[in-house]
Every structure is written in structure tokens, then in C-alpha cells.
Amino acid sequence: MATQKPSRTPAEIEDIILRKIFLVSLVDSMENDSRVVYLEMTAAEILSEGKELKLTRELMERIVIDRLSGSFPAAEPPFQYLLNCYRRAYDEGKKIASMKDKNVRAEMEIVVKQAKKLAVAYCRIHLGNPDMFPNHDTGKSSVSPLLPLIFSEVGGNLDGFGGSSSSGVSNPRDFVEEFFRDADYDSIEPVLKQLYEDLRGSVLKVSPLGNFQQPLRALLLLVNYPVGAKALVSHPWWIPKSVYMNGRVIEMTSILGPFFHVSALPDHYMFKSEPEIGQQCFSEASTRRPADLLSSFTTIKTVMNNLYDGLAEVLRVLLKNTITRENVLEYLGEVINKNSSRAQIQVDPLSCASSGMFVNLSAIMIRLCEPFLDASLSKRDKIDPKYVFYSNRLEMRGLTALHASSEEVSEWFDHNIAKVDNSANTGDGENRLIQSEEATSSSTNVNEPSVPKNSNPASRSTQKAKYPFICECFFMTARVLNLGLLKAFSDFKHLVQDISRCEDTLASFKAMQEQSPSPQLQQDISRLEKEIELHTQSKFCYEAQILRDGGILQRALSYYRLMVVWLVGLVGGFKMPLPSACPKEFASMPEHFVEDTMELLIFASRIPRALDGVMLDDFMNFIIMFMASPEYIRNPYLRAKMVEVLNCWMPRRSGSKATETLFEGHQLSLEYLVKNLLKLYVDIEFTGSHTQFYDKFNIRHNIAELLEYLWQVPSHRNVWRKIAKDEEKGVYLNFLNFLVNDSIYLLDESLNKILELKELEAEMSNTIEWERRPAQERQERTRLFHSQENIIKIDMKLANEDVSLLAFTSDQITAPFLLPEMVERVASMLNYFLLQLVGPQRKSLSLKDPEKYEFRPKLLLKQIVNIYVNLAKGDKDKIFPAAITRDGRSYNDQVNL
């Protein structure tokens, strides 16, 4: 009969468990496991104290210290040892769960829990003080050993093409959670400092197709711990301090900067990311299958939205934390202020952050705005216009205002500074950030507002004005979008123009090379082909990140809808006519608020389906209210941009029923649109710019196209006729005067240029004489020929529109044409063009391909004849025939018969 195995005492079980966990022995028993360390000195001390050589929970910390402090060359390095102690403790805990004796099980659970806690505590101590314990690991890395565990905790990375990367390190369950959860800030801060530097380094110059998602998830995990959030904003690199500080330095050296730098958009070669998007996804795009290009577009859009969502959540967590909120706002303010020169046409890539960073920041800021972009915009009353002048956060008072001059802004600042002093102590009731981000935050002491030259420093408030988070977020987003998304739109437009110019030049060079080959021309052709290839790659990168991302455009449109509704609120709401005096708050708002709104609408209108579901009524109201109001918006080019928006919305262009309703079923539109278009047509004559003479033609062309469409809408046509009657000697007479002036200039210019073009054609067609000329002269004459072609096309297109406008309006409105101030000028204009088109010189205007130049002589002649007929029918007093015959310059009996 077998003897029963004696049961172990709880003390023996505890000893066995602790020996397994810590891999130490107090008895030199020649253990087979080489990892087990014999603590001879510790054993001697325990014996001298009269205790048994058994491990207990009371001895636990002592043996850990002795194990870590001893010199055991073959043993595991400190961190790896402690991590594995935790792992073994976890495994022992699972075994204990099957013990039948509840009392023993409960005791052993306490032992294991204490062992895990001790392992975590000494991991913190070791990582915070790496030199405290001897480390015989010769392959030590400069990266925190905790980083692979965090990467393991947040999961492997899926790169842009579906490949995966893993840290290859198994993370003991709950280790990371225990490590950070109850940590003392002072002891954990050095550890977190190193981790944040490592995370920053891991995404430095990484493209969207690289591994940025794993570090981003790790960053989010860390900031969700209060100690992690505090350590991040306390890091010296949160906002780097340097005498050479600029936008690019913040982007590349701050902790968050490299995360914001991850972008598909092209950057300066010194800061290029890998893998390079343009080269990898879009090189030789013309030879790629459409499905491959579409796949690349989809991939980039997906990974960029992962970045936006992740970084937005990081900022959201930090903003909800009252301890870190102010630091986040300070960081955002510093990024915006240090990059204000991004608004310039030419941006210095060494002093300004990349376009990628600011487009990313744009996408993130409009995500932070979402809680107050509800359909009713119910929280807009929290946006205080005084923020523009009195907030210490953003440098905004130097920006060009909608109407006020810088002197007027300074005067208003002086007058109202005392009110800010009083209001700075109010608003305590809103001093919290709730889940919907309706929090308040105070300005920082850094960057005191600069005082205008004529202001009294003594009157400046000694306290900071407090503004709700909604207010701060609104204005920060406006600045970021101006320097980011809207700047990217502009860069993209210029890129497309550059490609078009390069292609035109390339075509010219190839034509010249065929006629007279030269090595220099071949070099120029090769250079242009490479340039077009690189430009095309960049163009596709912009398309992938911005144009094909409907989400970013929709969010931006929602934001700017709030912008226009809020701005209109400053003048009393959506009602006409506007107050005679422009309120100072509105007049002093930055001009780019409105300009950016219009640019976004134009850009989005040209992308199929980008406006689907967008509420456009408020935008339409805003445009009608201000397009002809120089007393509110001083810049005529900005008001002209509003016409460009309406041009994009014309039903024949947009192909949308929604925009048709804006013109044909919209109250303000029916009452004021025609009137304001006519007024703007007149106002644009004098823009104050040195290019105003040429600028007005393009602007008036857009207005004329709109007017032509509105004439076909009966309700608008009736309003037009009433204006012509009521304002016969006012705005309508001025409109007609400028319309006739433009028609004369443009048609005359076009016809003269046709004669010049024909001379050049004759030169080039005489092959023998042409070949005798020097190559440089031939190139110059060829360039002049193409330049003349372009001028004729543009001028003729504008002239056609103006003559058409005269033709269809004169059908029903004749009285203003027959006024003494107008009738002779109209008659001489018609006589001159009739003579040109059917007189003795008409053959000199014949072209091989007139349609190519928008020159349609038959249609032009028909319209001019129609104008004669229309005015004759409406001329009851026979004024018009007399004016025709009095014209001594162009009247011809045979032609006019």
C-alpha cells in the first residue's frame, strides 16, 4: 500500500511560489535552471536573524533588492528580470485559482498580488533611475524598454498597403495598466519623458504609408492616464524654447510635431518622409491602371483619417483634463502664431511648418468644433468678437479687417480696453469642460498682447480676459484653416496652373524641335518632361489627401456656415437693407474669415457631389447681403469672389436642383440679387489696384454670365425691368455706360489682334523665308504667336458675353439706351462694329479656325443687328436714327442701308 504524500504547509507553498516568481534560492541546491540566482549573503543574514531559509512576503522586497543589486553576470538585465517576475506571478495566479483550500488560496492570491505590485514598483524605480542597479546587458538600446510593451498593448500596425508590423514582444496582461495607473508623478515623470521622446522619434519623417499608427495609439494610451497627460504637457519639448524658434522648428522638435507632419502632401526635400508617397503611388501615373490609382487614393484617404481621428482624440483627452487644457491651447496658439507667414504667397519652408502639418491640423480642429456645429448652431452666442482684440492667445489684431483701418481698430481697442478689465473677472460659472467641449479656458500669461502705438499701456488690463472653449476653438480653427486647408487649395490651384503652363511650353518646344532641331531644345524638352512628372505626382498627392476626402470638405463647410451666420449676427441678422452704419465688431473682423469661406465654396463647387447635403441658404443670404456693400466689405476683389461662388452655383454648371432653388425660390435672391449684381458691376470699375483696368473684365464677365441666366427667370427679369425704370439715371445708367465701354474696348482689341495674328501666320507660312531667320528669332516669334492666340481667345470670349447682354436686354429695356447721355455712344459703337464685320475690310478678319478663338462673326453680326432693331422698335421719338446718321466715324450709307 502506497504511503500518502504529506500535504505542504501554507508557508512552504508561499516559499515555492515566490521562488518560482523571483527565480532566487536561499539554499545552494545546484538548481538545474541557470536563471535561478543563489542569494548567499541574503541567506546568511536571514540565518543570523534566527529565521528559516524560506521566502515570505515579508522578505519579498529585500530579496528583490539583493537580486537586483548583486553582480550576477549570467542573470537577466534588471528590466527584463522584473518584467518576467510579473509574468511568472501572473501565471502562478492562474494556478492558484484551482486550489481547493479557500483559505490557502486567498492567502496565496495576496502573495501573488503583492509580488506583481512589487515587480511593477521596481520597474518604475529602475526605468526612472537606470544606474541604480548593475546592468550587464551589452546590447542596451537607447529606446525605453517599456516602448515595445506599450506597442504590444495597443496592437500591431497595419501599414498603408495592408502589411503588418509587430513589436515581437509579449506584454504580460495588465502590466502596462498597473505600471501607470497608480504611479506617483515624480517617480514616473522621467520614464514618461523618455517614452514621449521615443514616440516622437519613431514617427519622425514617417509617411502615411509607414508605421505611424502604432506610435499614435501608444500616445493616446499614455495621455489617458492622468500622469501621462501631465508629463506630456510638462515635457521641455511640448513647446520647445529656443532663440531660433519658428514654425518648422516646432513641427520637427515638439513632441506632437512629427505626428502632425505625417502627410501625403509634398514637402521640402530636407523634410521628406518615407516611404515617399508620390514616387511609390503615383510615378508614371499615365501608364498605371485606373484601378491601381483608385486603390492608392482610397488607401491614403483611409490612413489620413486614422491619423486625424487619433490626434483629435489625443487633443480631446488633454482638453477635457483641467490640468492640461491650458497647455494644449498654449501649444496650438504658439503653432498658429509662429506660422502666420504661411498666409503669404511665397512660403519659406525652413521657417514655416509644412502644408501637411497644417492640413492635418485643419482636419483635427474642425473635428474639435463638431459639438457646436449642430444644425441650429445653438451655441454661437458663446463666440465673442472681442476675442480678436483682447485675447492673449492669438496675434490677430494685425490682420487686414473687413472694413476698418488699422487706425480705427486701434482707436476702438483703446476705447474699450476698460470694458475688458471689468469682464475679465466674469464667467466663473462656465469654468469647466464638459463632454460636449463647452468648456472655458483662460489665456496664458505668455505672450502679452502688444499694445497699439497710440494706446495707453497704463490702461491695459492686469488680468486676462477669459473666453469659453467654444470661443477659443472657433477662432483658432479660423486661423488654422486659413494657414492650412485654404492655403493648400491655393497651392493646388497654382500647381495645376504650373502643369498647364509646362505642357503648353512643352508642346511649343516639340513643335519647334520638329521644325529646327537643336540639342538645347532637346535638353529643355527632357527637363520639362521630368518637371511635369514631378508636378503630376504632387497633384495626385493633393487629390488623395484633400479632394477625394468628402469628410474634410463637409466638416469645413459646416464650420464656415457657422462663420457666416455668426458674422451676420453682428449686423443684426439676415435682413435687408443693411443698417446704414457698419457695426464696429463686424468692420474689425479679419478679412480672411469671409475670403476663406468663399474660396472653400468655390473649391467644393468644382468637386462632384461635394455640396450634397450641405445647407447653402445661409451662404446665399450672406453673399446677397454683402456683395454690393462696400460700406461693410471694403475689398472689391473679395466681393467679386462672391460672384464667382454664384457662378459655380448656376444650375447649368452645378447640375444640381438644390442650387436652382437658391436662385429661383429664395426670397432675398428674388428681391436683391439682380440689383446688387448691377451695383457691383459698376463698383468694380475702381478697385484701387494697379491692375484694376484688366481685372474688371474678368469680374464683369462672371457677373454678365449670372445676369444672362437670371434674365431667363421671369421673376428676376421683372425685377430687372423695374430697376431699369426706377434707376434709369442712377445705377442702371452707370451699368449701361460701363457695359458699352467694355464692349467697345474688347471687340476693338480682339479685331485688331486678329489682324496682327494673321501677319504672324503669313510670316510662318512662308517656309523658305521663315527657315532663313535665326533660331532664336523664330522661337520669339512663335512665342508671340501663341501669346496673341491666347489674348484673342480671352478678349473675344469677354466681348461675346457683353454684346449678348446688350442684345437680350435691349429686347425689353430700351429707354436707358435712348437717353441723351447714351444714344450717340451706342449708335457709334454699333456702326463701328457693323462696318468691321460687313464693310470692305471684313475679309482681313477671316481665320482658318475662327471657333478656336471664340470668334463667331455671323452670331456677332446677328446680335448687333438685333440691337439696332430692338432700339428702333422702342424709339418712339425717332432719336436713334438721327444718332446713327450723325456718327461721322463709322456710318456708311451702303453698310447701314
Steps between C-alpha positions, in 0.01 A plus 500: 500500500640837389575757762303825474702802394514748791315826429702824493453779750393846383852626580653234276257580219581872534872423484458287186287765326740783580803298388327431169406865456831661594733217389710520816610243753618531857653152488785401271320198357670487160185605315474373142344832389792731420273800550465429873734712710632380836484793746777379731547825693125544544472143631779563753328814624167317540667218695676752725158643577386158613249451218430206270646505151161536340374783281209694649307806404684689773834417336374564149630854450828417670576213265401706196743775602777247564434324171511828308799638693716190474753430230367204305644524146294213362171630640234698310534881482292685766202602287469167324530320836228709667271471199535122504440498875168668428428253222580201729290650778209524258548134400518391864181692565318291242626177667391618844144535371470119498597453869229328697579652840330841489708642784831397349381624159408840644839532671691403189298748289617774734860380460479500119329840491774642725769344279351657187473837670861477615623407151318799352629735770861399440450526123404862559801554727739339253370687195501827690854434633670267250837512681360395838551127433787335307412407144722256312298523178751596229230557237319777683274714281456874527124443473298438816449123553143588591423615144475151340261399780280801432506422127398145586221636720355719224534233231708462185500758226329458165698705254353672198516190282355254751831363625541461872783568738517388858731580787569128542476541877236326709347736751391342830132560554418821691868588543480834315175586676653434845819679406325832433172480692608582854846635428639791694555788257850594616629144465327427168573834332855408380363176355224679312741768383713233332194327354371819340840569348509145365150529354591829336811341352306199372279715273760758398495521118257208475247523217137381511617171348742444789436388856348805668181338627665289770686799656180706473299236689780484756485878543124483551539222755751705702303825506196315631691456827497824703874468567557444128303808403680716755843368400432573133412867544782541754760362260764756394416411139126557539569856383874513429674816615770639278627834375463353149141386558279505192219296349723232349697457824177441693387246242823300504600526868181513706358169620182526294660671198621185319155343543347805329767478230378159376341597168466410133563861397840585350755667726848651469761236415671545839186384681372232260332200659544133416364308320464790253132516398529665159771265380348183642135561408493740207822475298427466126131530583401514133615139457326368812165328502212719629422231759855529640474877527160470667642250748780743590252786541282287730796380707636849558157638588444217750834526680480880514159481664646255752763764576240778529278295732792390717653845543158658555437249780841577655417872507147428622630300796746775591235772463256319727768486770491830690868465590618469138239703310682831517824341376322364191355840416841657556660246263240558229536876539878476468475282187258746339695814591838364395356402160308819419725557197347191337229742384749657258512395136861384532561292813848437638509121564787537749316742729141380456342165581402279208170515313445144617512601866252781450258298288511232770446761768209641295333157489555458875377846602173466307450167679538682831238751381239233421312524834401861421432452129147367553236587240358788706848631598353547846832576674612788277423753772809374684723642222614844614627740228718675758722193502662633183635800691533404863602137504865440586490173311507593132663790320198619301484876529758543224283319245323696226146577616179479295456876498676670789847647454778412744462848654128445555565161658759654736263781593224250579744293703593803710140598550389158619802376695341596830201277421733205465651573841153471651395195303821312580359411841176356365411164358601281799176309467622348175838387633484139395530293188209261465474206266369709212808726537305803622782580733665823590866568508701800603777653298860439591739753651739441212488737202337809649301678230693771323347842554425719197734798465243753612370299794574569861690211663374606839146426393578141403329240708720339762280191488429271209160490333344156515325349201295180470671209327252531214621856441867399516445201273301703246767764447790254510326290235450808282872576514605137445271459198635823352861383538422136424212369293432824311870554435516144364211582261701796373818291466307232311354757261847643430635147451233425240581830326871414502428163340286668233772757425766231484287293263438800273870585498589135436262489203659818361853362549409175326349690208817710473717189528317348204557812292861567603658236730766607750675330798397788730134457410524127566647571844217743571244239390653234729512745791133596452392136477668425835348815651151402382547149644593638845221760491250229404609282793448797734160570344386144567623528860278806551209318340547198723511689830257785432290491183388139540425536869138613511508494880753778542315720250161436661631580848670816372175611332312444827757712680476786249122488514540583869744774399254678267204462737709641785630790288148587386396498865743788556295718261158403633420177315390398152297801392525768235569782460810503719533765773642825358799487738716188511538374861857523624508133598426393143726761339794384712477126436791354297432512128619144451195370692285590199763437233563147628126431500473601136813309396370183663162535328668551161732205553228267626262606221745368244521155659213267403251439783708696753201727575250215539307542822663835583266778618580776251221748583701683763793538261264635231348751740845617607618550143190697398526720809864598460604465133394857422574653840839676495399667829527155663762320293753744363697264272332493155687183405350322799151607395581388146591159640142469621387529136741220415322281755162579345645426159596151618147452633316585178291191423655444157842479669418323825246262350321510834136572576606628842686794351213574260277554803752748641451725198137443414327436830697704749344818637810717537621380161178598326499844660865607497721278281461682166523842663818413688660340195439817299640711783812285529546517121530877541705499822766270357614773257724640774667235717797709611741244355760581233347217296140621538455568126559135409351345813158651440447310175519155657285605795239656272506191281391293803230754580381502138468120496288516814285780362442305179376203704280719723344671196353162407323476839173701472496621862859632471430654159205693645720635781763598241249695292380682810858595592560630148194719534551620859880543468499617139738786570664340800664162535350364177637783289844444655472126434408558136777753456769259622350212301526703178855613589612142556333375183675765290842435652484120492361464147735761360799340675402152377456604138832686497677199653352279227670720240832470686457124530441469126824685432689253719324208329610635163861525620503142627326356194774636271721200573804607300523847658411362844783244493751770411435686824721428806365227733466741793292742293275216384449391862414855608254547210342161576456594865344832394263311269377275784470802731285684245282190460432495874424873516251474211325200660458679834399840361260352249332287763449805721379710206248235394349500848468879507341526153261217593401691814429812294297296251263321734444791740427746218216270395291612800688798646566779249446830681847523666670438162316798353589749771696803371799383705505162323336499157787640292762275665281192442438599136870562424594168664250306291604682181868427561456129555254466216757661271773264622287189448340577161702791361786495249750376763298194605717255302804601703329347807463153350673225696567133420331389822299794646326277757839428658516870590136533613452720189151445357447783252155384383363480855664831588345665196159357584519638856607844382214510248260391776614792715432741211153350455418493874594864550318608186182327621514672837589842356170685486666840454729389215811596697699191400504543115625856540781382731599231247532744210684760712786257557776638278752226577331175397165579341487371145192533278568176321569300815219650707242493224 
